[in-house]
Amino acid sequence: MFKLVVNPVILGFDMRLKRKMTEAEFASAIQYMRPPPARVLEIAHADLVRGVKQAEIAKEYHITKGSVSQASKRVWLGFLRSKGYREVSIVLPDARAFIAEGWGKEAVDEINRKL
């Protein structure tokens, strides 16, 4: 059973989320993704495992920081799936959206405690 993580802004790269992983976690994350190009894996590995700054990675690969962030997010979402979480985007009335956003915030706190 998957746990619900609502609101891509909270799940994505909100800086409240710790975005560092081990080699083993990186390898596990890849198993939960559609096969990505090798370049995406190299970029995400530099960011998520080796801790190289995104600006430095962008300069090395001649791409934008946004492209680095996007590559890392692909692997990060695979990592969260491997831990039983799923990102969803939904349209809800304000009252229900407020509740769903609360679930998303709780999930971020839970992820940070566990990781």
C-alpha positions, 0 to 999 in steps of 0.5 A: 500500500502506498502512502499519499504525498500530495502537492508536488511543490512540497514533495519536489524540491522544497528545501525542507526535504533532505535530498541526500542518498547513499549509493545503495539508495540511489541504486534502489531508486533507479529500480522504481523509474522508467529507464532513464538516459545515462546522462540523467543518472550521472547528473542526479548521482553527482547531486544526490549522492556526491553532494556536488552543487547544482551550479557546478554540475550545470557548468560541467554538463553545459546545462541549466540548474533547472535541468540538473534539478529536473534530473535529480527530481526524477531519481528522488521520486524513484527513491520516495517510491521505493520507500512507499510514497507516491506523488500525486497532483489533484484538483480539489475544492479549497476546503479539501485542498487544505486537508490534502496539503496538511497530509503533504506537510505531514508526509514531508515531516515523516520523510525527514524523520525517517531519512 
